[in-house]
Amino acid sequence: MRRRSAGVLVVGVGGLGCAAALALAHSGIGVLGLCDEDVVDRSNLHRQILYGEGDVGTAKLDAAASSLRSVDQGPELRLHRGRLLPENAVALVREYDFVVEGSDNFATKFLTADACALARVPVVHASAVRWVGTALAVGGCGQPCYRCLFEDLPGGNVPNCAGAGVMGPVVGVVAAAQVDLVLAMVDGVPVEGHLVTFDGRSDVLRRRTLAPRAECALCGHAPMIHRIDPETYVSPAATG
């Protein structure tokens, strides 16, 4: 696929999403979609590189669009105000050829994974907490997919970047790896199943290929996820 004909949706315009969106805007893709409901917070400016002091309190989408429109010969921007939710997820990802997911909660990560699998849209997931980050490329048919690596939403108190913090440079490295993977897929390079991990303490970047999990509920031999059920995306810890 030619980059100018490709559309990429960025789910979550926080630290990872900002860096990924900026890199994608410079990459030559034709359409860049942004999905977020949040506002700019001063405490996050060190890692959310599309925003400045003057953007604090404004919608992330507006601030991001303002920054990205300064990119020479940049993509067409499409702003999707609000979170990716069970009622809109499949329809939204179907509007794009590829998805980049960098949200800071497991519910959105699993929802994005499931919606992309049902819509047959390739997705690259990424996360970063403290000093460690990962990026995973998943093809439209999965095998392997996000649930091959993480079976289901975790219970208990699992650290995320909001609670545990994250080092700004780690976010930049992981977002770069994420964009490298999605652009490889746009260009037809077979990187599905590639997992990139980065440890900022040791400055070690590793890349390996995952094997599909036969019993995976999403892409295994007998898949059990055939539709988006809102109750699926509630952490066990939140149901008590």
C-alpha positions in Angstrom: 0.0 0.0 0.0 1.3 3.5 -0.8 1.6 5.6 2.2 -0.4 8.5 0.8 -3.4 6.2 0.4 -3.1 4.8 3.9 -5.2 5.8 6.9 -3.9 5.3 10.5 -5.9 5.8 13.6 -4.1 6.7 16.9 -6.1 5.6 19.9 -5.0 7.7 22.9 -3.1 11.0 22.4 -1.0 10.8 25.6 2.7 10.3 25.8 2.9 7.5 23.3 0.2 8.8 21.1 1.7 12.3 20.8 5.1 10.9 19.7 3.6 8.4 17.4 1.2 11.0 15.8 4.1 13.4 15.2 6.2 10.7 13.6 3.3 9.5 11.4 2.5 13.0 10.3 6.1 13.3 8.9 6.0 9.8 7.4 3.9 10.6 4.3 0.7 8.8 5.2 -2.5 10.3 3.8 -5.0 10.2 6.7 -4.2 10.4 10.4 -7.1 9.9 12.9 -6.9 10.8 16.6 -9.2 9.4 19.2 -9.2 10.9 22.7 -11.5 12.5 25.3 -9.0 14.0 27.7 -7.6 17.5 28.3 -4.0 18.6 28.6 -2.6 18.4 32.1 0.6 20.3 33.1 2.0 17.3 34.9 2.2 15.4 31.6 3.9 18.0 29.5 7.4 16.3 29.9 6.3 13.4 27.8 3.3 14.6 25.7 5.4 16.5 23.1 2.6 17.9 21.1 1.4 20.2 23.9 2.8 23.3 25.7 2.0 25.4 28.7 -0.6 27.4 26.7 -2.5 24.2 26.0 -3.1 23.2 29.6 -6.8 22.7 30.2 -7.7 22.5 26.5 -8.9 19.4 24.7 -5.9 17.2 23.7 -7.4 16.7 20.2 -7.5 20.5 19.6 -4.0 21.0 20.9 -2.6 18.0 18.9 -4.3 19.1 15.7 -2.8 22.6 16.1 0.7 21.2 16.4 0.3 18.6 13.6 -1.1 21.1 11.1 2.3 22.8 11.1 3.8 19.7 9.5 4.7 20.5 5.9 2.6 18.3 3.5 1.2 16.5 6.5 -1.8 14.1 6.4 -5.5 14.9 6.5 -6.4 15.0 10.2 -9.6 13.4 11.5 -10.6 14.1 15.1 -12.7 11.6 17.0 -13.8 13.2 20.2 -14.4 10.7 23.1 -13.0 7.4 24.1 -13.0 4.2 22.1 -16.0 2.5 23.6 -17.7 -0.9 23.0 -20.6 0.7 21.1 -18.3 2.5 18.6 -15.0 0.5 18.5 -15.6 -1.8 15.5 -17.2 0.9 13.4 -14.4 3.4 14.1 -11.4 1.1 13.4 -13.1 0.0 10.2 -12.6 3.5 8.9 -8.9 3.0 8.8 -6.3 0.7 7.3 -4.1 0.5 10.5 -4.5 1.3 14.2 -1.9 2.5 16.6 -2.9 2.0 20.3 -1.1 3.7 23.1 -3.8 4.1 25.8 -3.0 3.9 29.5 -5.6 1.4 30.7 -6.1 -2.3 30.0 -9.8 -2.0 29.2 -9.1 0.2 26.1 -6.1 -2.0 25.1 -8.3 -5.2 25.1 -11.2 -3.4 23.4 -8.9 -2.1 20.7 -7.4 -5.6 20.2 -10.8 -7.2 20.0 -12.3 -4.6 17.7 -9.4 -4.7 15.3 -9.6 -8.5 15.2 -13.3 -8.4 14.4 -12.8 -5.7 11.8 -9.7 -7.4 10.4 -7.6 -4.3 10.8 -3.9 -4.5 11.7 -2.9 -2.8 15.0 0.3 -2.0 16.8 -0.1 -1.9 20.6 2.4 0.0 22.9 2.8 0.6 26.6 5.3 2.2 28.9 5.5 2.2 32.7 8.5 3.5 34.7 11.6 2.4 32.8 10.2 -0.3 30.6 8.1 -0.3 27.4 6.8 -2.6 24.7 5.4 -2.5 21.2 3.6 -5.4 19.5 2.5 -5.6 15.9 -0.7 -7.6 15.2 -2.0 -8.5 11.7 -5.6 -8.3 10.7 -6.1 -11.9 11.5 -4.1 -12.0 14.7 -2.1 -15.2 15.2 -0.5 -13.9 17.3 -2.6 -11.2 18.8 -2.6 -9.1 22.0 -4.6 -11.8 23.8 -1.9 -14.4 22.9 0.4 -12.4 25.1 -2.1 -11.1 27.7 -5.0 -13.4 28.0 -7.5 -11.1 29.7 -7.9 -7.9 31.8 -5.8 -8.3 35.0 -7.4 -8.2 38.4 -6.0 -6.3 41.4 -4.0 -3.1 41.3 -1.8 -3.2 38.2 0.6 -0.3 37.8 0.0 2.1 34.8 1.8 5.2 33.8 -0.7 7.4 35.7 -0.1 5.7 39.0 3.5 4.4 38.7 4.9 7.1 36.4 7.0 6.8 33.3 10.3 8.2 32.1 9.8 10.6 29.2 12.7 9.2 27.1 11.3 5.7 27.4 8.0 6.9 25.9 9.9 8.4 22.9 11.8 5.2 22.2 8.8 2.9 22.4 6.7 5.2 20.3 9.4 5.2 17.6 9.4 1.4 17.7 5.6 1.4 17.4 5.7 3.7 14.4 8.5 1.7 12.8 6.3 -1.4 13.0 3.1 0.2 11.6 5.0 1.8 8.7 6.6 -1.6 8.0 3.1 -3.0 7.7 2.0 -0.1 5.5 4.9 -0.8 3.2 4.1 -4.5 3.1 6.9 -5.8 5.3 5.8 -8.9 7.3 6.3 -7.8 10.9 3.2 -9.3 12.3 3.9 -10.9 15.7 7.1 -8.8 16.3 7.5 -7.7 19.9 9.9 -4.9 20.7 10.9 -4.3 24.4 12.9 -1.5 25.7 14.5 -1.2 29.2 15.6 2.4 29.8 17.7 1.5 32.8 20.0 -0.8 30.9 19.4 1.0 27.5 18.7 -2.4 25.9 16.3 -2.8 23.0 15.2 -6.3 22.1 13.0 -7.6 19.2 11.6 -11.1 18.9 8.7 -12.8 17.1 5.9 -14.3 19.2 4.3 -17.6 18.5 0.5 -17.7 18.4 -1.3 -19.3 21.3 -3.5 -22.2 20.2 -6.1 -21.7 22.9 -6.3 -17.9 22.5 -9.9 -16.7 22.9 -9.5 -14.2 20.1 -7.4 -15.8 17.4 -6.8 -19.4 18.5 -8.1 -22.6 17.0 -11.6 -22.2 18.6 -12.1 -18.5 19.2 -14.7 -17.4 21.7 -14.9 -13.7 21.0 -17.2 -13.0 18.1 -18.7 -9.7 19.2 -18.0 -6.7 21.5 -19.6 -7.4 24.9 -19.3 -4.3 27.2 -19.0 -6.4 30.3 -15.8 -8.0 28.9 -13.9 -4.7 29.4 -14.4 -4.3 33.1 -11.5 -5.2 35.3 -12.4 -7.9 37.9 -11.2 -5.5 40.5 -13.8 -3.0 39.5 -16.8 -5.3 39.8 -16.8 -5.8 43.5 
